C-alpha cells in the first residue's frame, strides 16, 4: 500500500521553456527501488542556477531539452524506504545531495564523485524538488537532527557549496579572505570562511543593502562597487582593505566576468584564487600576471563529501545562516518567488512545499 494519501493529486512548478514555468498537475513518483527513498518535499530554496535555467534554459554546458521540475536546495520527510536502505527511516527529516553519480567510474572510485560524467540527479536537467513527492537515492540522502527546522535543513545544500570552496581554497586559521559578490553564495562563503578560521574577510557588491547584510553576518569590511571604479582602482581598494597587502585567498562568487579578473589580480603571490560563481563561457583573463606570481587558480563543481560538515555547521546554531532568508512563499506562488529573486529584492527566497 502506498504511503501517499489515496487520490492525492500531485502538483509541481515545471519549466517548459525560456521564461515559461508553470504550477500544474504532475505525475506521482514511482515506488522507491531497493536503494532509494520516497520523500515528501517540505521546503525548497531558490538557487541562482534555477534562474539561469528559467532565463536561458541552460547553465554552462548543462542544457535543458524537456520539461522539468525546478528546485534542488531542499528539505524533506522520508515517507518510504527501499528494502536495502539503512541510513534513514520513515519520519526522518532529511536533506539530500541532488547529483546522483554512477558509483563505478574512476572519479567515483577516487572520491571525486562530483566530477562523474554519468551522474543523474533530482535537479536540472532532471526533475527537482518543487513538487509534493519525489524519489531519491538513499546514499545521497542525509538525516538532519530533530531540532533543525525544515527551512534550516534547506540551507544545507548551498552551505555545502561554501564548505567545498573553502576546502578547495584551503582556508584555515589566520587567513585573509576576499570575496566578490554578496549574493547567497558569497554571503555563505563569508560565514563559512569565518567558521574555518579566517582572520579577516572583505566582500564586494553593487548593492549597498546586500553589503549591509554582509556586515551583519560578520564581514570585516565591505566594498561598494560602482561604474566609476576602474579595475586598477578596485585592486588598490582591496589592498587598502587588508592594511596594504593582498589577501592570500580569494573567491569569485558573483558570476560577473570582470570579477574573475579582479580575484586573480588581488590574490597575494603564491596565494589561492577560487572560482565559485558560474560565469560566461569564455572570459579574457590576466593569465601572465597571475602566473608570474604563482597564484594557484582553482574551480569548484558543486561539492563532494560536504554534507556531514554542512549539517554540523547549520545544526550547531553558532552561525547566522537563517539571516539570509528574506522571503517566504507557498508552492502555488512559486512564480512570485522566482520574480522576487529576479528583481534582486530577495537574498535567500524559500518556498514552503508541504505541511510542516
C-alpha positions in Angstrom: 0.0 0.0 0.0 1.4 3.4 -0.9 2.1 5.9 1.9 0.9 8.7 -0.3 -2.8 9.5 0.5 -5.3 7.8 -1.7 -6.5 10.0 -4.6 -3.7 12.6 -3.9 -3.2 14.9 -6.8 0.4 15.8 -7.2 1.4 19.2 -8.5 4.7 20.9 -9.3 6.4 24.0 -10.6 7.6 23.0 -14.1 9.9 24.6 -16.5 8.8 24.3 -20.1 10.9 26.9 -22.0 12.5 30.3 -21.8 10.6 32.4 -19.1 7.9 29.7 -19.2 7.5 27.9 -15.8 4.1 26.9 -14.6 2.4 25.4 -11.4 0.4 22.5 -12.7 -0.5 18.8 -12.1 2.4 16.4 -12.2 2.7 12.6 -12.1 3.2 10.9 -8.7 6.6 9.3 -8.3 7.1 5.5 -8.7 7.7 3.2 -5.8 11.3 3.5 -4.5 13.8 0.9 -5.5 15.9 -1.2 -3.1 18.4 1.7 -2.5 16.0 4.6 -2.9 13.7 6.6 -0.6 10.4 8.3 -1.2 10.5 11.8 0.0 7.7 14.4 0.9 9.1 17.8 0.0 9.0 20.4 2.8 11.0 23.5 1.9 13.0 24.5 -1.2 15.3 27.5 -1.6 15.7 29.1 -5.0 19.2 28.8 -6.3 20.9 31.1 -8.9 21.1 28.1 -11.2 17.3 27.9 -11.1 17.2 31.4 -12.5 19.8 30.5 -15.2 17.6 27.6 -16.3 14.4 29.8 -16.4 16.1 32.6 -18.3 18.5 30.7 -20.5 17.4 27.0 -20.4 21.0 26.2 -19.6 23.8 26.6 -17.0 27.2 26.4 -18.6 27.2 23.2 -20.6 24.1 21.8 -18.9 21.2 22.3 -21.4 17.5 21.7 -20.7 15.8 19.9 -23.6 12.5 18.8 -22.0 10.1 19.9 -19.2 11.5 19.5 -15.7 10.5 20.3 -12.1 12.7 23.1 -10.8 14.4 23.2 -7.3 17.1 21.3 -5.5 18.0 23.2 -2.3 15.6 21.2 -0.3 14.5 19.6 2.9 12.1 16.7 3.0 10.5 14.0 5.2 11.2 10.3 4.5 7.9 8.6 3.7 9.1 5.2 2.5 12.5 3.4 2.1 13.7 0.6 -0.2 14.5 -2.8 1.1 18.2 -2.2 1.4 18.1 1.3 3.0 19.6 1.6 6.5 20.8 5.2 6.8 17.4 6.8 7.1 13.9 5.8 8.1 10.3 6.9 7.6 9.6 10.1 9.6 13.2 11.4 9.4 13.9 15.0 8.4 16.5 14.9 5.6 18.3 17.0 3.1 19.9 15.5 0.0 22.7 15.8 -2.4 21.0 16.5 -5.8 23.6 14.8 -8.0 23.4 11.0 -8.0 26.6 9.5 -9.5 27.3 6.2 -11.1 29.4 4.9 -8.2 31.5 2.9 -10.7 33.8 5.2 -12.7 37.3 6.4 -11.9 36.1 9.6 -10.4 33.6 7.9 -8.1 36.3 5.4 -7.1 38.7 8.2 -6.2 36.1 10.1 -4.2 35.9 12.8 -6.8 32.4 11.7 -7.5 31.2 15.3 -8.2 33.1 15.0 -11.5 31.3 11.8 -12.5 30.4 12.0 -16.2 27.4 9.7 -15.8 25.6 11.5 -13.0 21.9 11.9 -12.8 20.1 14.0 -10.3 16.9 15.5 -8.9 17.9 18.9 -10.2 18.3 20.2 -13.7 18.5 18.7 -16.3 16.5 16.1 -14.2 13.4 16.6 -12.1 13.7 18.6 -8.9 12.1 19.3 -5.5 9.3 21.8 -6.3 6.7 19.1 -6.1 5.0 17.3 -3.2 6.6 13.9 -3.6 9.8 12.6 -5.3 12.2 9.6 -5.2 15.9 9.9 -4.5 18.9 7.6 -3.9 19.4 6.8 -0.2 23.2 7.1 -0.4 22.8 10.8 -1.3 20.2 11.4 1.4 21.2 12.7 4.8 19.4 12.7 8.1 19.2 16.1 9.9 19.0 16.5 13.7 15.4 16.9 15.0 16.0 20.4 16.4 16.8 21.7 12.9 13.8 23.3 11.1 12.9 22.4 7.5 14.0 25.9 6.4 17.4 25.4 8.1 17.7 22.0 6.5 17.0 23.5 3.1 20.0 25.8 3.6 22.4 22.8 4.0 22.8 22.3 0.2 24.1 25.8 -0.5 26.2 25.7 2.6 27.9 22.6 1.0 29.0 24.9 -1.9 30.8 27.1 0.6 32.3 24.2 2.5 33.7 22.7 -0.7 35.0 26.1 -1.8 36.7 26.6 1.5 38.3 23.2 1.2 39.4 24.0 -2.4 40.9 27.3 -1.1 42.4 25.6 1.9 41.0 28.3 4.2 42.4 28.0 7.7 43.1 30.0 10.9 44.5 33.4 10.3 43.7 33.6 6.5 42.8 36.9 4.9 39.9 36.3 2.5 38.4 38.4 -0.3 35.1 37.6 -1.8 33.4 39.2 -4.9 29.6 39.2 -4.8 27.2 39.4 -1.9 24.6 37.1 -3.2 23.6 34.0 -1.3 26.7 32.0 -2.2 29.0 35.0 -1.5 27.4 35.6 1.9 27.6 31.9 2.7 31.3 32.0 1.8 31.7 34.8 4.3 30.1 32.8 7.1 31.9 29.6 6.4 35.3 31.3 5.9 34.9 32.7 9.3 33.9 29.3 10.7 37.0 27.8 9.2 39.1 30.4 11.0 39.7 33.3 8.5 41.0 36.3 10.4 39.7 39.0 8.1 37.0 38.8 5.3 36.3 41.6 2.9 33.4 41.3 0.4 32.1 43.4 -2.5 28.8 44.1 -4.2 27.0 46.7 -6.3 24.1 46.7 -3.8 24.5 48.6 -0.5 21.6 46.6 1.1 23.5 43.4 0.4 26.6 44.8 1.9 24.7 45.9 5.0 23.6 42.3 5.5 27.2 41.2 4.9 28.4 43.4 7.8 25.6 41.9 10.0 26.9 38.5 9.1 30.4 39.3 10.1 32.2 40.9 7.2 35.2 42.9 8.5 34.8 45.4 5.6 32.7 45.8 2.5 33.3 47.5 -0.8 30.5 49.1 -2.8 31.5 48.7 -6.5 30.3 51.5 -8.8 30.6 52.2 -12.5 33.2 54.9 -11.8 35.6 52.3 -10.4 38.4 51.2 -12.8 40.0 47.7 -12.4 43.1 49.4 -11.1 41.0 51.4 -8.5 39.5 48.2 -7.2 42.8 46.4 -6.9 44.1 49.3 -4.8 40.9 49.5 -2.8 41.1 45.8 -1.9 44.8 46.1 -1.0 43.9 49.0 1.4 41.2 47.0 3.0 43.8 44.5 4.1 46.2 47.0 5.5 48.3 47.5 2.4 48.8 43.8 1.5 46.8 41.5 -0.7 44.6 38.6 0.7 46.1 35.1 0.5 42.7 33.6 -0.5 40.1 35.0 -2.9 36.7 33.7 -4.0 34.7 34.8 -7.1 31.1 34.3 -6.2 29.2 36.7 -8.5 29.5 35.1 -11.9 30.3 38.5 -13.3 33.1 38.4 -15.9 35.1 41.4 -14.5 35.2 39.8 -11.1 37.1 36.7 -12.4 39.8 39.1 -13.4 39.6 41.0 -10.1 40.2 38.0 -7.9 43.2 36.9 -9.9 44.7 40.4 -9.7 44.0 40.7 -5.9 45.4 37.4 -4.8 48.7 37.6 -2.9 51.6 36.0 -4.7 51.6 32.2 -4.0 48.0 32.6 -2.8 44.9 30.7 -3.8 42.2 32.0 -6.1 39.0 30.0 -6.3 36.2 30.4 -9.0 32.9 29.6 -7.3 30.4 31.6 -9.4 29.3 30.3 -12.8 30.4 33.0 -15.3 30.3 33.4 -19.1 31.6 30.5 -21.2 34.7 32.5 -22.2 36.5 35.4 -20.5 39.7 37.3 -21.1 41.9 36.8 -18.0 45.2 38.2 -16.8 47.0 34.8 -17.0 50.6 36.0 -17.3 50.2 38.4 -14.4 48.9 35.6 -12.2 51.3 33.0 -13.5 54.3 35.3 -12.8 53.2 35.5 -9.2 52.4 31.8 -8.9 48.8 32.3 -8.0 47.0 29.0 -7.7 43.8 29.2 -9.6 41.1 26.6 -8.8 37.5 26.0 -9.7 34.6 24.3 -8.0 32.0 22.0 -9.3 29.2 21.6 -6.8 30.8 19.7 -3.8 31.9 16.3 -2.6 31.6 14.8 0.9 30.5 18.2 2.2 27.0 17.3 3.6 28.1 16.0 7.1 30.2 19.1 7.7 27.5 21.4 6.4 24.8 19.8 8.5 27.0 20.2 11.6 27.6 23.9 10.9 23.8 24.5 10.4 22.7 22.3 13.3 25.2 23.9 15.7 23.3 27.1 15.9 26.5 29.1 16.1 26.4 30.7 12.7 23.8 33.2 11.3 22.7 31.2 8.3 19.0 32.0 8.9 19.6 35.7 8.4 20.0 35.1 4.7 16.3 34.1 4.5 14.4 37.3 3.3 11.2 36.0 1.7 8.8 33.0 2.0 6.2 31.7 -0.4 4.0 28.7 -0.9 4.4 26.2 -3.8 1.4 27.7 -5.6 3.1 31.1 -5.5 6.4 29.8 -7.0 6.2 32.3 -9.9 6.1 35.2 -7.4 9.1 33.7 -5.5 11.1 33.5 -8.7 10.1 37.1 -9.7 11.4 38.2 -6.3 14.8 36.7 -6.9 15.0 38.0 -10.5 14.1 41.5 -9.3 17.0 41.5 -6.8 14.7 42.1 -3.8 15.5 38.9 -2.0 18.6 37.1 -0.8 17.6 33.6 0.0 14.0 33.0 -1.0 12.2 30.0 0.4 9.2 28.1 -0.9 7.2 26.0 1.5 6.0 22.9 -0.3 4.5 20.5 2.1 2.8 20.7 5.5 5.4 21.1 8.3 
